[in-house]
Amino acid sequence: MPTDEKPSRNEDEYFARQNQEQIREMRAKLDAERKKAERSAATNKCPRCGGDLKEQHIEDVKIDECPECGGVWLDRGELDQLKLVNRARGVSGGVLGSLFKRG
């Protein structure tokens, strides 16, 4: 049985709040997706020249090297891993020395 009565003011406020909350949630989700897309677009790019980084494996440590400018980039913890490998090999003939030798 339809009525011609207007919904109460409280109902209008309730639905307005619900709509605002849904908009906030959607906005937050879109912002998170945009941030993730920006990060993935910047991943594997050289911070110096913007070239594509190539992953190199040195003693089971993955490093990123730029074939365009020759830059070598380490992620968090990779330098510590290389130092441990260097200590295990001894001071002479260490991994770090061979990594930074350029011919």
C-alpha positions in Angstrom: 0.0 0.0 0.0 1.9 3.1 -1.2 1.8 6.2 0.8 2.3 9.8 -0.3 4.2 10.6 2.8 7.7 12.0 2.6 10.4 9.9 4.4 11.3 11.3 7.7 14.2 13.7 8.1 16.2 11.1 10.1 15.9 8.7 7.2 17.3 11.3 4.8 20.2 11.9 7.1 20.8 8.2 7.6 21.0 7.6 3.8 23.1 10.7 3.3 25.6 9.5 5.8 25.6 6.0 4.3 26.3 7.5 0.8 29.1 9.7 2.2 30.7 6.7 3.9 30.4 4.6 0.6 32.0 7.5 -1.3 34.9 7.7 1.3 35.5 4.0 1.1 35.5 4.1 -2.7 37.8 7.1 -2.8 40.2 5.4 -0.3 40.2 2.2 -2.5 40.8 4.2 -5.6 43.6 6.1 -3.9 45.2 2.9 -2.8 45.0 1.4 -6.3 46.5 4.6 -7.8 49.4 4.5 -5.3 50.0 0.8 -6.1 50.0 1.5 -9.8 52.4 4.4 -9.4 54.7 2.3 -7.3 54.6 -0.6 -9.8 55.3 1.8 -12.7 58.3 3.2 -10.9 59.6 -0.3 -9.9 62.6 -1.5 -11.9 63.4 2.0 -13.1 66.8 3.6 -12.5 66.4 6.5 -10.0 69.3 8.3 -11.8 68.4 8.0 -15.5 65.0 6.2 -15.6 66.4 3.3 -17.6 65.1 -0.3 -17.0 67.1 -2.0 -14.2 68.4 -5.5 -14.8 68.4 -7.9 -11.9 71.9 -9.5 -11.2 72.6 -12.4 -8.9 75.8 -12.1 -6.9 76.4 -14.8 -4.4 72.7 -15.4 -4.0 72.1 -11.7 -3.5 69.8 -10.0 -6.0 71.0 -6.5 -7.0 69.7 -4.1 -9.6 72.0 -2.7 -12.2 71.3 -0.1 -14.8 72.8 -1.0 -18.2 72.4 2.6 -19.4 74.2 4.6 -16.7 76.0 1.7 -14.9 74.3 2.5 -11.6 74.0 -0.3 -9.0 71.0 -0.2 -6.7 70.4 -2.3 -3.6 67.2 -3.0 -1.8 66.9 -2.9 2.0 69.1 -5.6 3.5 71.1 -6.4 0.4 74.2 -4.5 1.5 74.2 -6.4 4.8 73.9 -9.7 2.8 76.9 -8.6 0.6 78.9 -7.7 3.7 78.3 -11.1 5.2 79.4 -12.8 2.0 82.4 -10.5 1.9 83.4 -11.5 5.4 83.0 -15.2 4.6 85.3 -14.9 1.6 87.9 -12.8 3.5 89.2 -9.3 2.9 90.9 -10.0 -0.4 88.8 -11.3 -3.2 85.6 -10.1 -1.5 82.3 -9.7 -3.4 82.1 -6.0 -2.8 85.4 -5.4 -4.4 84.5 -7.4 -7.5 81.0 -5.7 -7.6 82.4 -2.2 -7.9 85.4 -3.0 -10.2 84.7 -1.4 -13.6 86.8 -2.3 -16.6 
